[in-house]
Amino acid sequence: MNPGKIPQIMAFLAPIPAIVLVLVGLLAPTVSDLKADRNTGQVLGGMVRRNGIGTAMDNVIRRKLPVWVLGNSNANTDIDPELLSRHLQIPAQQIAVLSIPNANTAHWLAMLRKLRGTDWRPELVLVVSRLQLVLVRQPISEDARGSLEALLEEGDEDLRVLANPAGKEISKLFRRREALRDRISRSLRSAVPRTLAQSRRSDLVLQRALSNERINVDALGRPPTRHLPTPDASLVPDLMDLVDELQLDLVVIRPPASPLLRPEEADIVPETSVARAAELFEAHGVRWVDMTGLEMRPYHYKNSDHLDEEGAKRFTGALISFLGHEPRAAVDALGGLRFPGGTLTRQLGEVRYLKDPPFLDAATPIVERGLREQVRWLSAPEGVPTDVWTQSATDLHVRCSPTRVVSDDITLDPGWPCRDLTLGTSCHGPDRVGFIPPRDDRSYWHLALDPQRSCDGMQWMYPGDQVEIRWPSLEALGGPPTHLEIDATPVRRRAKLRATLKDGDEVVARGRLAAGQPLVLELSEVADPTLLLESDGFVLVTRAELVRR
Amino acid sequence: MSFVHPAFPLLLAAVVAAHRVVPSSWRPTILLLGSVLFYGWGQPSLLLLLFGVGVSDWALALVVEQAENKRPWITLAVLKDVGMLVWFKFLGPAVGLPVFVPLGLAFYGLQSLGYVLDVASGRIRARASLIDVLQFVSFFPQLVAGPVERAKELMPQLEARGVATTQQLRAGIVLLAWGAFQKMVVSDSLDPWVDRAFALNDPGGPIVWAASAAFMVQVYADLSGYTDLARGAALLIGITLSKNFNAPWRATTTSEFWSRWHLTVTRFVRDHLLGPLLGQGTPGPLRRVWATGMALFIMGVWHGSGWHFVIFGLFHAIITGFYTLLEPWAPWRNPRLRPFMAVFYLVFVGWVGAMIFREPSTPRMVGHLMRPFWVGTWEEVVSGLSILGLAMLLAVPLGIGQLVAERWNTNPRWVEQSPWSLPLQVFGVSLMLAAVFVMWRPTDADFLYFVF
């Protein structure tokens, strides 16, 4: 061979290493790929079913489990079956969590169609899913295609096409490209901290440090909307027809937005599609719960998109408050969780406290050296509710003690779990308050009571407090309310809550809160109602509603 | 249209192919058509402004060449082109009008004005052909983010109506791949982390300083990537555009930095602003401080109407003043001290300057600058290390690219004549394209300099 030709031949062969590198990266399976391949079509409710999920579904129907929870992995992590079962007054074993990784509406159609051959129906079906997955027609991953295939029966030809679409291999290649890109990016991000700081969880730490909760999301601009079919072009109409045919009680739940997700990773759906999907659900008697407004904190998540145990309790508690809520004309004066039209919102009445919060004596600091030396501990004052108390006393298990650590006029961020304390945050143990001083490392601190008195949509009343509540517009109710209902939880039994209802300046009714019972005041012919509440201890007012009976 | 728009490769391929096959008399029309499609994509009304600028400067150049007293016409051209920029960037927003800065106005406005000023100073002749002037003002590869070309360098190439040689095609493809790599692999990988770090409500020192360092890498990769894409695309049409960067982070003084960073804009400022400010004869140190400081201040403000750009310009002006006054002792001239001076400049001017440039809110900027980068929680330190580590790792290929480019420039004959240069180029291009293919992410993030 002519040696002069060698460079030309090499030029011809030069792209091969790059092509091989890319192909190896794209096609060589990772450990998680192999695991996913092995378990494809076998994962249901977070467990591997060696006989396949089709058979497992048949067993669920045979066992006649009355409550089904469908969805993707969010359904598995975000719902607390124990809590839900207590609300539904059934054993937890009666709740079938039937989550499938990356499942979408095609899967739920296939699962519910299995009921056609029987005359038994579950009493309640919950679907927990991002709206994107409700709308998207085709399964979004290889394992999800495999799962769909495993669920299909004769007559499911429309879904079989979705499980095996044309161009499947190309789209698989592009998905693998994205996975490879993310792996490389993660490795690049972790390389230095892993070496220098010996931090194996640096990527999660970075995600937490830059979580949506800590940033001004508006400053980032609006992320691009993914291409999604409109609700009418999605499988939602098919699902609605099936719900009508089987006469199911279906609830579709959109989980809360994770503050750990970057905006482009969030459940972004055009507003018009959200509204249209809600219309479709309502037209078929399906309850739609958009819980993206439910505020979650980074410590509620065990990874970027899945709730941990505490987060699941909060989410399930909010869901229960929806399931138990009777639709009725109501104005929530204190801003509790409400679901008008299926969307979680807060409606605040005009709440005005007439006195300053009482002074809380500075506690003696107990400076302890903990796992990280910066943490300081103060003993919690006698009788003041801690986060431990609020978690046990509220439906959503919230950390909202009114106690604040103030360090030279800087109020530290409250409500953190003690394991996650960072600079400028505080947490509660059963009898003490922990905190890390803010960045400038002040040396003087004391405890104070929150002047806002807010607690996740509820309101605190302190000893000696007086609060006045006015309602913005009674006309908005569509008819005059007949009663005022107030629910409250005293921290100590002997704490009293007195209510005085006025019409203008004239007192029309008085009442006192009895343990375990809502305080109800009649409103007949009150034109300009104002409520005055007075407490002589710590009381958490959980609800104050004007209702029509 | 942006270079990262999926339609751009098709447009470029169509223009290159058409440009090669049509008779030479048609080539200006093909380029003009390419520019119309490129600039009018999505917002055709912007073409009115582009061609309005081109037509008015074509007419002004003809008039100024003939005029006895050129000053009124020069003033008119400056008022028109600079006034337009000032209106869109400063006055419009200041009076509360919902105006937006048309894409690339700060670049093609300067280039078009430079043509009139060059004609007025006798550097070039005014062109009678409107088409020739329009294709110079609207040449699509460098239309929206530079490099800002001198008329005497670009116009003769366009008027020659030639096609690319084989060497130009090869170099063009290498530059396109390298530009895409810098933008889509380096800059876009840093973009989300820098954005989020600067959007933090209360960022700790380790995070915000790491993000500032990452921004230095990001903005360099972004603009250098854009310039290389522009140069590569132009080479495929047989046009050689100016280099815009020359290892800017090796600079030891502010003046040197600006002769290495975005140097076509620096050249424009030197030609048309610094010269008149320095005046005739040898200027004294104070006049040099004032003139250079003024020029740098205007360059800062040229970036936009935010106070941070004003502060950025002032910062560079003050630093330049110090360097000018220290000139008699000039430790940066000592070759042994040069590496230390480069690091000193990188840390105390480059790093701080990047923070000022990136943070639009003045109170927040002051807050960031007051934060020591070493004080923070464990979480902030680990996050800062993550961002800094990512930036450093992504800077490695940029350094390699710089070394290869220097080797290419110092020994161009080897590249042209060695039989091994082709396989090496193919190998490099295929590696870069493979990296672009893997790392590309759909994003709305355009080139950073598009906003200027």
Boltz contact constraints between the chains, C-beta under 6 A:
constraints:
  - contact:
      token1: [A, 7]
      token2: [B, 419]
      max_distance: 6.0
  - contact:
      token1: [A, 7]
      token2: [B, 420]
      max_distance: 6.0
  - contact:
      token1: [A, 7]
      token2: [B, 423]
      max_distance: 6.0
  - contact:
      token1: [A, 10]
      token2: [B, 423]
      max_distance: 6.0
  - contact:
      token1: [A, 11]
      token2: [B, 422]
      max_distance: 6.0
  - contact:
      token1: [A, 11]
      token2: [B, 423]
      max_distance: 6.0
  - contact:
      token1: [A, 11]
      token2: [B, 426]
      max_distance: 6.0
  - contact:
      token1: [A, 14]
      token2: [B, 423]
      max_distance: 6.0
  - contact:
      token1: [A, 14]
      token2: [B, 426]
      max_distance: 6.0
  - contact:
      token1: [A, 14]
      token2: [B, 427]
      max_distance: 6.0
  - contact:
      token1: [A, 15]
      token2: [B, 430]
      max_distance: 6.0
  - contact:
      token1: [A, 18]
      token2: [B, 430]
      max_distance: 6.0
  - contact:
      token1: [A, 18]
      token2: [B, 431]
      max_distance: 6.0
  - contact:
      token1: [A, 18]
      token2: [B, 434]
      max_distance: 6.0
  - contact:
      token1: [A, 22]
      token2: [B, 434]
      max_distance: 6.0
  - contact:
      token1: [A, 180]
      token2: [B, 438]
      max_distance: 6.0
  - contact:
      token1: [A, 181]
      token2: [B, 438]
      max_distance: 6.0
  - contact:
      token1: [A, 181]
      token2: [B, 439]
      max_distance: 6.0
  - contact:
      token1: [A, 188]
      token2: [B, 390]
      max_distance: 6.0
  - contact:
      token1: [A, 188]
      token2: [B, 393]
      max_distance: 6.0
  - contact:
      token1: [A, 189]
      token2: [B, 386]
      max_distance: 6.0
  - contact:
      token1: [A, 189]
      token2: [B, 390]
      max_distance: 6.0
  - contact:
      token1: [A, 191]
      token2: [B, 389]
      max_distance: 6.0
  - contact:
      token1: [A, 192]
      token2: [B, 385]
      max_distance: 6.0
  - contact:
      token1: [A, 192]
      token2: [B, 389]
      max_distance: 6.0
  - contact:
      token1: [A, 193]
      token2: [B, 382]
      max_distance: 6.0
  - contact:
      token1: [A, 193]
      token2: [B, 385]
      max_distance: 6.0
  - contact:
      token1: [A, 193]
      token2: [B, 386]
      max_distance: 6.0
  - contact:
      token1: [A, 196]
      token2: [B, 385]
      max_distance: 6.0
  - contact:
      token1: [A, 197]
      token2: [B, 382]
      max_distance: 6.0
  - contact:
      token1: [A, 197]
      token2: [B, 385]
      max_distance: 6.0
  - contact:
      token1: [A, 199]
      token2: [B, 382]
      max_distance: 6.0
  - contact:
      token1: [A, 202]
      token2: [B, 382]
      max_distance: 6.0
  - contact:
      token1: [A, 202]
      token2: [B, 386]
      max_distance: 6.0
  - contact:
      token1: [A, 205]
      token2: [B, 379]
      max_distance: 6.0
  - contact:
      token1: [A, 205]
      token2: [B, 382]
      max_distance: 6.0
  - contact:
      token1: [A, 205]
      token2: [B, 383]
      max_distance: 6.0
  - contact:
      token1: [A, 206]
      token2: [B, 383]
      max_distance: 6.0
  - contact:
      token1: [A, 206]
      token2: [B, 386]
      max_distance: 6.0
  - contact:
      token1: [A, 209]
      token2: [B, 379]
      max_distance: 6.0
  - contact:
      token1: [A, 209]
      token2: [B, 383]
      max_distance: 6.0
  - contact:
      token1: [A, 210]
      token2: [B, 196]
      max_distance: 6.0
  - contact:
      token1: [A, 214]
      token2: [B, 200]
      max_distance: 6.0
  - contact:
      token1: [A, 214]
      token2: [B, 201]
      max_distance: 6.0
  - contact:
      token1: [A, 215]
      token2: [B, 196]
      max_distance: 6.0
  - contact:
      token1: [A, 215]
      token2: [B, 199]
      max_distance: 6.0
  - contact:
      token1: [A, 215]
      token2: [B, 200]
      max_distance: 6.0
  - contact:
      token1: [A, 216]
      token2: [B, 199]
      max_distance: 6.0
  - contact:
      token1: [A, 216]
      token2: [B, 201]
      max_distance: 6.0
  - contact:
      token1: [A, 219]
      token2: [B, 199]
      max_distance: 6.0
  - contact:
      token1: [A, 220]
      token2: [B, 195]
      max_distance: 6.0
  - contact:
      token1: [A, 220]
      token2: [B, 199]
      max_distance: 6.0
  - contact:
      token1: [A, 224]
      token2: [B, 444]
      max_distance: 6.0
  - contact:
      token1: [A, 422]
      token2: [B, 377]
      max_distance: 6.0
  - contact:
      token1: [A, 422]
      token2: [B, 379]
      max_distance: 6.0
  - contact:
      token1: [A, 423]
      token2: [B, 377]
      max_distance: 6.0
